[in-house]
Amino acid sequence: MNIKQAIKKHQSAFGLELNSENISKLAVYYDLVMKHNDILHLVAPSDAEEFAIRHILESLYAIQFLPENAVFADVGTGAGLPSIPCLIVREDLLGKLIESKVKKGNFLKEVISKCDLNERAILINKQFQEVTNINVSFVMCRALDKFSKRIAQIKKWSNDAEMILFAGENVRRELNRRKISFEEYLIPMSERRFIFKTQK
């Protein structure tokens, strides 16, 4: 099964109905990740079907929480997840992709160019703590190092932005411990991965 077939097969489980242009651009993105993955270790090894479910469709599950013309930051974006799939599918969104590693930043520049996202994706090649006045309404995180230990730091850095966190039990515990109000949504085709959406 190739990446286009896998997206088409499983999209309905995530409440999606993507058009052929979006699926083609998502396939371009997949090819770029596969091209660079051996050197940059962007994602764990997977076949096309697993990548479609675990990375593309899981990322796109977040778009239901982003209102029209939303501006978001993606902290520790790495391979561009969840931001790149969201920007490909939703042309009204503007994303600020924060990635500290220079080589991954160069990869993201190539993705932004080849997926026609130059007008709506802003790459910030720094640690998120070094970025001030981010000026976004939403902050997304999916695979940040030491995720649960950084929740309070990210919350403070986010100011009034709502957080959309792709995570599991450790992050839930930390949110509760910090008395941060949130809603949780089980990610389709997963037993233990959730989106935790904080309240303002």
N, C-alpha and C positions, 0 to 999 in steps of 0.2 A: 504494500500500500504506500503510495507517495503522499507527500504532505497535503496536496490539494484534496485528494480523496479522503484523507483522515479528518481534515477540517470539516468537509461536507458531511461525513458520516456522523460526527459527534457534536456538531454545533448546536443541534436542537436541545441536547441535554443541558446546555448552558443558557438556553433561552435566546439563542441567536439565529439569525437568518441573513448570512452575509452574501453580498453580491459577488459576481465573478471577478470584478476589478479588485475588490478588497482581498479576495482569496489569492489572486495572482500576486499582489504586493506582499502579502504575508508569506507566500512561497519564496519570493525574492529575499525577504528577510531571513527566512529559514536557511536558504542556500548560503547567505553571508555568514551566519552563525556557524554553520558546518565547515565552511572554508577556513575559518580562523580558530575553531574550537580546540584543535590539537595543541596549538601554541599558547592560546590565551586562557584556556580552561574556563570558558564562558558558562557552560552548563554541564551537568553530569552526562556521560554517554547515554544516548537513547536512540531508538529508531524513530522514523517519521511519525508514526501514530502516537507514541508516547510524548514526543515533542509537541505535537498538535494539542493533545489533551493537557499535559502538565504545564506547558509554558504559554502557548498562544491562547487557547480557550480559557485557561485559568486566569490569565491576565485580563482578557476581555470581560470576564465576569464582573470586573470593577466598573465598567462603563455605566451600569445602571445607577451608580451612586454619584455620577458626575453630571450636573445640570448643563444645559446648553451654554456654550461659550466659557466653560470652566477653565481656569488656569491652575495648573497643579505642578508640584515638584515631585520628582522621583528620586528619593535619597538612596544612594548606593546602587544605582541602576544596573551596573555591571554589563550584562548582555543587552540592556535596553528593556528589561522586564520589570514592571508591566507596561511601561510607557510607550514603547514603539508599537506594539499591536493596537493599543488604544488610540494612538494618533493616526495610525493607518485607517482604522475603521470609522473614526469620528473626526470629520474635517473641521468641526467647530472648536476643537480643543487646542489649547496651547500648553506645552509641557516644558519644564525646566529640568533637564537631566543632570543629576549631580553624581559624578564619578571621579574618585581621587586618582585612580591609576592611569598614567599617561597612555600606555598601550591600549587599554580598553577605551580610553577617550578617542584615540585615533580610529579604532574600529567603529565606534559610534558615529564619528564624522562620516565615514564611508556609508554606513547604514542610512543616516539622515539624508545624504545626497542621493543615494540610489533608490530610496523609497519616497523621494519627492517630498521631504518633510522640512526643507530648509526654512520655510516661512513660519513653521509652527513648533519646531523643536530647538531649544536653546541648550547647548552643551556647556556645563560648568565643570571644568576639570580641577576640582578642589575637594577637600574634605568638607562635609556639610557644615561643620562648626566654623569654618573659615568664611562661610557665605553669610552676608548680612543683608537685611532688607529684602528678603526673598519675594515678598509681595505676591503670595498665592492664596487661593481659597482652600486648597486641598494638598496634603502631603501624603504620598504613597511610599510604602516600603515593602519589599518582598523578600530580599535575601541579604540583609545587612549583617555584617559580622557582629557577634555578641548582641544580637537583636534585643533580647529581653532586658539586658543590662543597660541598654541605651534608650529605653522607652521614655524615661523622665527627661533625659537630655533632648530627645527629639521633640517631645511635647513642649518644652520650654522654647526651643528654637522655632517651633512652628507658629508661635504667637497665637492668633485666633483661628488659624487654619484647622479644618477637620482632618483627622488622620485616617487613612485607609490602609490597614496593615494585613498582609498575607502571612498568617502564622498559625501556631498551634498552642498547646496547653501552657507552655512556659510564658508566652506573651499574655495569655488570658490571666494567668496568676499575677503577673506583674501589674497589669492594668487594674486588677482588683485591689492589689496591695497598695497601689498609689491612689486608690479611690478616683480613678479616671472613668467617667461614665462612657459606656460604649454599647453598641448593638453588635451581635455576631450572626454570621451567615455561613453555614456549612457550604464549602465549595463543591459543586457537583462532581461526581465520580471520585470523591475522596471521603475517607472516613474520619480523618483527624486534622484536616487543614481547613482553616476558616478565614474569612475576612472579618476583621474587627474594625468597626467604624465608630470613631469617637464622636462625642457630641461637643458642640461649642460651649 
